Amino acid sequence: MPPDKLEEEQMPTTARLVAAVLMAALGWGVATLATAYLPEGQPVGLFAPVMALWGVIVGWIWTGRKIQEGSGKPLGVGLVGAALLVFWVLLSFAGFEMVRRATRVRYGGPVEALEDMMKIAMEYVRDQMQPDVIGALVIGGALAGVLTAWVARRFR
C-alpha cells in the first residue's frame, strides 16, 4: 500500500468521530435496556461502559471508515456495525466468564473451556433476545449509519 494511502486511512475524520460517538451511545442505551433481562442477582458492574467502549471502537474502525470511503450503503453499514458491537460484547463477557470459571478449575482443558464459552455466549443471547433490545439495536444501528453518512457528506 502506498504511504499516502496508509496515512489517509489512519487519519481521524468527522465521520469516524461521529460514528464512534453514536455507536457508543447505542451501546450504552442497549446495555441500559438489557440489564432488565439479566438473571436475578447478576452484577451489572461494567456492562454499560464496556458496551460503550466497544461502540467507540466499532464506530471508529468499521462504521466511520466504511462510510467515509463510500464502501456501502449507510443503512447496511450501520446495521453491520450494530451486529459487530453485539459480537464483540458477547465475546468479551463470555470470555471473561470463561476465564473466571477456569480459575476455579472447572475445565479439563482448553477445548472444554472454549466450548463452555460458546455456551455462555448463547445463554446471554437467549436472555437478551427481547423485542425492545433488538429494536433498539436495529433502529440505533440504522440511525448511526445514516447520520454518519450525512455528516461525512456535509463535512468533507
RADAZI-V894254 format. One record per residue. PSI is psi as a letter, one per 40 degrees, with the letter a starting at -180 (999 if undefined). Layout:
PSI + PSI
This chain:
h + i + d + d + d + d + d + d + d + e + h + i + i + d + d + d + d + d + d + d + d + d + d + d + d + d + d + d + d + d + d + d + d + d + d + d + e + i + i + h + e + h + h + d + b + e + d + d + d + d + d + d + d + d + d + d + d + d + d + d + d + c + d + d + d + d + d + d + e + f + f + i + h + d + d + d + d + d + d + d + d + d + d + d + d + d + d + d + d + d + d + d + d + d + d + d + d + d + d + d + d + d + e + e + f + e + i + e + i + d + d + d + d + d + d + d + d + d + d + d + d + d + d + d + d + d + d + e + g + i + d + d + d + d + d + d + d + d + d + d + d + d + d + d + d + d + d + d + d + d + d + d + d + d + f + 999
